[in-house]
Amino acid sequence: MGQVTIYLDEETERKARDAARAEGVALSKWVARQLRRRPRGEWPEAVRALAGAWADAPSLETIRRYKAKDLARRRV
């Protein structure tokens, strides 16, 4: 397993340590988890869970049915 040295300002370090403590894990494990989560090209689970959450939201077909004409833009 590789080791990496990072330099953090005091406030960022405090926040990271507090977050790790709140999750009950070592700081290095918390940082590794954060790094694994970030570079994904997909929506986080919390966002994906919102799909269909608004029962009264119009369907895509309904939205596309009402094609409004674009307004002319004014030059400023």
Secondary structure, DSSP 8 states (H G I E B T S, - for coil): ---------HHHHHHHHHHHHHHTS-HHHHHHHHHHHTT-SS--HHHHTTTT--TTS--HHHHHHS----------
